[in-house]
């Protein structure tokens, strides 16, 4: 625990890799002489998480020993849990022009400087091995696997100093781990549960959040706003849903909305660990893991994301997972329930497929209140009608 009673960050302290004012001036003066690499949305998102400490204890993109250890054991080479490789891929042709030990400017597609990498190592890697280990499939129909197959054949490893962040969408909710820890401390919270989502919150989500809230001091609703699949609901629409939900159905002094500017990997069980570790760095002591966490398609078992936590030393992991089964409204129980608490058959449960919900919303029909709050449904209907 830290001096304010909050959970200790992964590795013992937040690793802030954002350049100071003095460094910034020095780097800006040198940048014209440095070799340049154009990076895409995923690496831009990774740089922000490296800058603000959300990826603690990382100081940059993984070198070979850490990369192989993460791929094969879900731990860094020093033994700390870490389940997703944070890497900077380039083509063989690009790598051939770079020398280990030199500094490299990392720029966006407009040539704007975002960070400077000290290149300590460049190395080849096996894309199919990464796909199989991290995503549990080599199928390029998996969106995470597709990214791996499309990227360069060489990885660059070394520390970064970040000089610029991504355009600041949702600025009022864009808290760094340092800021969330300050907010939690000011509120006197010591036990905080984090909730990851890339979808609007429906009644089942609300139910498990409030169950968890009964056990802790506060809820940190922390939706991911980085790159997601093209058919996922846009972040700005989701944020409006979260706002109306919290304003109408949550106690203001016990819930906080913030955004996670990270890219979605769709790595299922491994990403559940990754999401938990990030929330640990943000100051959360507990983390909700529901059904098919970070899943996509049929690549993972319904509760594989629960089972994977048993593969870690709880003390090294640090954050406490809270496991929840699939939940639903039961007409006979007259309330939200799960298979753990409801004795009735599925005919008593209010369940709707994603396809049916989309059809209802596109037709301007508000789904049953047992499935979603009407205020949330209205936001989604309005967004769909504007897109039509």
N, C-alpha and C positions, 0 to 999 in steps of 0.2 A: 504494500500500500504506500502511496505517496503521503506527504505531510498533511494534505487536506483530506485524507481518508479515502481517496479514490484509488482505483486499481492502477498498478504500475504498468506503464507501456511495455510492449514486447521488447525484450532486450534490456530493460531497466530504465530507459529514458527516451524521450521523443528525439528522433534524429531529424533536425530541421536542415534541409539542404537548399534553402533559399539564400541567394547571394546578398550580402550586406551592401549598404550604400557604397562603401569604399571598394568592395569587390566589383560591384556593378560598373563603376567608372573604369576600373582597370580592365575588365573584360570587354567593355564596349570599345576601348581604345585598341585592344588586341584583335578584335573579331575580324577585321579586314584581312589579317594575315593568316587566319586559321582555315584549314580545310573545312568544308561544309557538308552536312548530310541533311537531306530533307526528311522529316519524320511525319507520320500520319496521325490520325485522331487517337489511336490507342496509346501511342507513345506520348502524345501531348497530355493525355489524361494521366498517364503514369508519372509524368514529370510533376504535375500538380500534387499528386499524392506523395511523391518523394520530397517535394518542396515543403509541404506543410507537416510532415511527420506521420501521415497516415500509414505509410509503408515502413515505419520503424520496425526493425533496426537497419533497414537497407539505407545505403548512402548513394546508391546508383544502380546501374544495370548489372545483372549477375555475371560474375566471372565463371569459368568452367567448373571449378570444384563445387561452388554453390549451386550452379545450374544442375549438374548431374545429381547432387545430393537431393535437391528439391524434386527433380523428376523421379528419382528412384525411391526416396525415403520420406518425402513430404517434410523434410527438415533441412535447414541450412547446414553447411559443413561444420559449424560450431555446435550443432545439436538442437538449436532452437526450432520449434515448429514453424514451417512456412510451406504452403501447399501449391502455390501457383508461381511459375517462373516469370520474373519481370525482366524482359530481354529487349535488346535493341538489334534487330536483324538488318543486314545489308546484303547486297549482291556480292558475288566473288570479285567482280570488277571493281566495285567500290572499295572492298576490303584491301585489294591489292595496292591501292593508292594511299593507304593509311599506315602509319608507323606506331607501334606500341611505345607509349611514353609521351606522345604528343597530345595536345589539346585539340578538340574538334568542336566546331560550332554546330549546334542542333537547331535547325530552322524549319519553319513551316513552308507550305508550298508557295508563299508569297516572298520568301526569303527573310522573314522576320526572325530575329534571334530569340530563342526560348531558353536555351541552356548551353553550357559548355561542359563537355565530357572530357575527363582525363582518361585516355585510352590505356588501360593496363593490360588488356588481353583481347585478342581476336581469335576465334576458334570455330571450327566446323561442328555441326550437331546433326543428329538424326531426326528428321521431321516426323517420320512414322513412329519412332520411339516416343517422342513427345506426345503425339496424338494418342497413342495407345495408353500411355501412363497417366496423362493428365485428364483426357476426355473419355477414356475407356472405349475408344473406337478409332478406327482408321478411316471411317466413312467420311468422304469430303462433303456429304450432305449436311453434316453437323456444322453449324456456323462457326464454332471455335476451331474445329479442325480445318475448315476451309481457310481461315485466316493464317494458320500455321503453314499450310501447303503453298499459299500465295506469297508468303514473305521470302526474304533473301535467305541464302544458304549459309551465311556466316553471322555469328553473334559477336557484338562488341561489348566488353565488360569494363566497368570502372566507375568511379564516383562522378557525380554531376553537381554543378552549381547552377541552380535555376535562376534566370534573370527576368523571366516574364511568365505569366500564367495565361491560361485560356481565357477567351472572352467571358466575362463574369455574369452568366445567366443566373437568375434567382439570387442576386447579390445579398438580399436581406436574409436569406436562409443558408448562405455559403459559409458556414462556420469551419474554422480549422480545428484540429484536435486541441490545440492550446486554448482556443476560445470556448469550446464545449466544456472542457474541464473547468474553466473559470466560471461558466454559467452554472454547471452542476454544483460547484463549491459554494457559490453565492446562494443557491437555493437550499443548501444544506443536504443535498442528495449524496448518498454514498453507494447505494444500490440502484443502478440504472439498467434498464433492459433496452437493448437496441432491436429495431425491427427493420430488416432489409426488404425492399419491394421494388419491382419495376412495373407494377400494375396498379390500377386503382384499388383502393381498399374496399372490399365488400364485407358483408356481415360476418362471414367466417373469420376473416382477418381481424376484424374489430373484436370479435369474441375472444380470440386467443391473446390479443394484445391486452385486453382488459383482465383476462385471467392472470396474465403475467404481472399486470399492474397491481393486483392485489398483494403480490409478494415483495414488491420493491418500492423505492421512493419515487421513481419517475420513469416515464417512457420517452425514449428518443426515437421518433419516427423518422427514418433515415433513408428515403428513396434514392435509388441510383439514377443519375441523370446523364451519365455518359453514353457512349455509343451502344445501341441495342439493335435488335433485328428490325428490319424495315416494317414488319407487320405489328410490332409492339406499339402501344398507344403513345403518342408524342409526350415528351416530358412536361410541356407547358399545360397540356390538358390534365395530365395526372396531378400536377401541382394544384390546380384549381379544385380537383376532387379532394385532395388531402386537406386543403384549407377549409372547405365547407364542412367536411367531416369533423375536423378538430373544433371548429367554431361552434358546432351544434351538439356534439355528442361526447366530448372529452372535457374533464376538468382542466381549466387553463393553467392552474398551478402545478399540474402533474404530468403534463405532456409538452414536448418541444418538437417542432418540425425543423429539420435541417436537410441539406442535400449532400449526396455523395457524388462528386464529379469523377467517378471512375467508369471505365468501360466494362461492359458485361462480357464474360467469357463463356457462359453457359456450360460450365464444367461440373455441374451437379455437386456430388459429395465434396470434391476438393474445393469447389468454390464456397461451399458452406463454411469450411475451415477458414478460408481466405477472408470471407466476409466477417466472420467472428473476430479474427485477429485485428482487422481494421477497426472494428467497433471497440475492441479493447483499447486501441490507441486513442480513440476518441473519448475514452473514459467510461465506457459501459462495462459493468461487472457481469451482466447476463446478456444472452443473445437468443432470440427466438428462432428455432429451426422447425419449419412446418413440413408439409407434404411436398415432395419433389422439389426441394430447395434448389434454385438456379438450374433447374432441369430444362430440357428441350426434347421434343419428340418422344421416342420410347427408348432412349439410350440408358436410362437409369431406373433402378427399382424405386417404388414409391417412397420407401423410407431408407434408402441407401445413405442419404445425408444425415440421418440419425446414427446409423451404425458406424460411420467412419470416425466419429468422435472417440469410440472405444479404442482406436489405434494410437491414441495420444496419451501421454502422461498428463493427467489433469493439472498438476502443479506447473508444468512447463507451458501448457496451453493458457492457463491462468483464468480465462473467462469461462463462466458457467453456462453451458447450453441448456435451454428449456425446450423440450421436445413436445410437439403437439401433433396429434393425429388429424386426419381429415374431419372437418366440422361442418355442421349443417343445421338448419332449423327443422325440428321435429314437431309435427302438428299434435301428436299425442302427448309429448312432453310439454308442449306449449312453450318452447324456448330453444336456444342454441344448445347443441350437444355434439358428442362424437360417439364412436363405437365403444369407447371406454365408459360412457355414462348413460347411453340410451339403449333400452332393451327392445325397441320396436323395429319392425322391418323397414326396408327402403321405401315401401309405398307410403309411409308416413313422413318421409323426408322431403323437404323442398330442395330439389337439386335441378340445376339448369346447365346444359352444355354451353361452352363458350360460343359455339355457332348460334344456338338459340338466343342467347343474350344479345349478340351482335344484331341478329335479325330484328329483335324487339326494339332495340335502341335505334336502328336505322329507320324503323317504321314510326318512331316517335312514341313508342309504348314503354312506360316505366315498368320494369320487372317487379315482381312481388316484393313488398317491403321486408319480407323474411329473408330475401336474398341480397338486396342492396338498399341503401338509404335513398329515399327519393331525391334528396338534394344532389347526391352523387350522380344518380341516373340523369338528372336534368342537365348537368354539366356535360356528360357524355353525349346525350342526344343533341345538344346545341353544337358541339364540336363536329359530330357526324353530319349534321345538316349543313354546316358551313363548308365541309369538304365535298358535299354532293354537287 
